[in-house]
Amino acid sequence: MLPPEIRTPMFGTRAEVACTCAWVCVVVSWSHMSQEQMLKDILDTVRFLRDHAVSKEDASDFVTKENLRQAKSEIMTHVDSFIVLHQKLDTELVALRGKYDRLEGQLQQIARHLNLRLQDA
């Protein structure tokens, strides 16, 4: 019979504990161990499971689908704003190139009008 200290809110009754630790019975060779040693091993396993099992409070800290959706939405928002910024910079670059070409053309016209020879830089 299992000791009463095994009863915990997480595992419930001794029968539930015995079912939870059924895999221990497979590993332990019944013919080579005393019943007391087997019960001690099972009790140690149950204590380990009780101490290291995830509780509802611990599980609430894990990532949920809603958290993933929110993170995805935030990432998409940042990517969209980056794309808009890139498009604005491309538009600005095209405008500056056009302005530069116009000023270069006007400078060439002024130089021809004044009969000046400009060096190509």
N, C-alpha and C positions, 0 to 999 in steps of 0.2 A: 504494500500500500504506500502511496506517495505521501510525503510529509505535508502537514497543513500549511506550512509557510510558502508553498508553491502558489497558493491561491492569490491571484492579483487581479485588479480590475481589468488589466489588459488581456489576460488569458482566461479568466473565469474559473470554471470548476476544474477538478483534478482530471476528469475525463477529457476535457478540452486540452489540457496541458499534455496528457498522454498522447492524444492525437497529434498535437503540434510537434511533439518530439518523437514521433514514430520512426523517423529516419535514423535516430540514434540506435534504435533496436536493430536495425538492419546492419549497422556498422559493428555493433558490439557482438561478439561471439558469445552466445548464451552458454555454451558448454564449458568455456574456459574461465568464466568469471562467476563470482558469487553474486547472489541476488542483491546483497548489500552494496557491493561495488557498482553493480549496474544502476541501482537506484541513486547512488552518489553521482555517478556520471550523468545520468539523466537530470538530476537536480542541478548540477553544475551547468549543464547546457541550458536548462530553463532559466536559470539566473542570468546567464550570459544573454539569452534572448530578451529577457525582461529589461535588463540594463541597457541593451543596445538597440532595441526595437524602436521604430519611429512612432511617435505619438501623433495625435491629431494636431496638436499645437506645432510640432516640428514640421509636419507635412504642409501646414498652411504657409510656411516660408518658401516652399518650392515654387517653381514657375508654373503658372496655370495658362490655359489657352487664352484667357482674357489678357494676361500680362504679355504673352507673345504677340497677340493682335495689336496691343497698344505699342509695343516696341517696334513692330513692323510699320505701323502707321507713322511713328516718329521718324524712323529711318527714311521712309518714303518722302516725308515732308522735307527732311534735310536734303535728300537727293534732288527733289524737285526744285528747291530753292537754289541749290548749286547749279543745276541746269539753267535756270533763269539767269543767274549771275553770269554764267558762261556765254549765254546768248547775248546778254547786254554788252559784255566785253567784245564779242565778235562784231556786233553792230557798231560799237564805238570805234573799233579798229578800222572797219570799212569807211566810216565817216572821216576819220583822221587821215587815212590814205587818200581819200578823195580830196580833202582840203589841201594836203601836201602837194598832190599832183597839180591842183589849180594854182597854188602859189608858185610852184616851180615853173609852170607855163607862163604865168604873168611876169615872173622874173626874167624869163627868156625873151619875152616880148619887149620888156623895158630895155634889156641889154641890146637887142637888135635895133631898137629905136635910137639908142644912144651910141650905137656903133661900138659897143664894148664886147670884148671877148671874155667869156667866163670859162674858168677852168672846171673841168669835170672832177668832182670830188668823189 
